[in-house]
Amino acid sequence: MSATLTHLTFDCTDALGQAAFWAAVLDQPVADGGTARYAVVGERPGWYFLQVPEAKTGKNRLHPDLTATDLPAEVERLVTLGATRLAEHTEEGATWVTLADPEGNEFDVVAG
């Protein structure tokens, strides 16, 4: 027997706002019933957004990596949706851009 990943959970101050951003990023709908307290995007594993009272501080210890065939165009699309561009990296043959979602959670988009 083993555990199964059900959700990737993001603490946030506005669950529905965060879910709307990530739904647009992932081109998936926000599940019915989402509120400012909790919302879900996608299915197993779903992306679960949960309202917490404290703001984010410090760097994420875990972050999503996304792949894009046209890295510059995808980064521009994500910035238009509300992401903030933080840095660009090229190491060991890989190129990626680090961004932050509207509440400051870091994520990477890798050229693929």
Secondary structure as UniProt FT lines:
FT   STRAND          7..12
FT   HELIX           15..26
FT   TURN            32..33
FT   STRAND          38..41
FT   STRAND          46..51
FT   STRAND          65..68
FT   HELIX           71..81
FT   STRAND          84..91
FT   TURN            92..93
FT   STRAND          94..100
FT   TURN            102..103
FT   STRAND          106..111
//
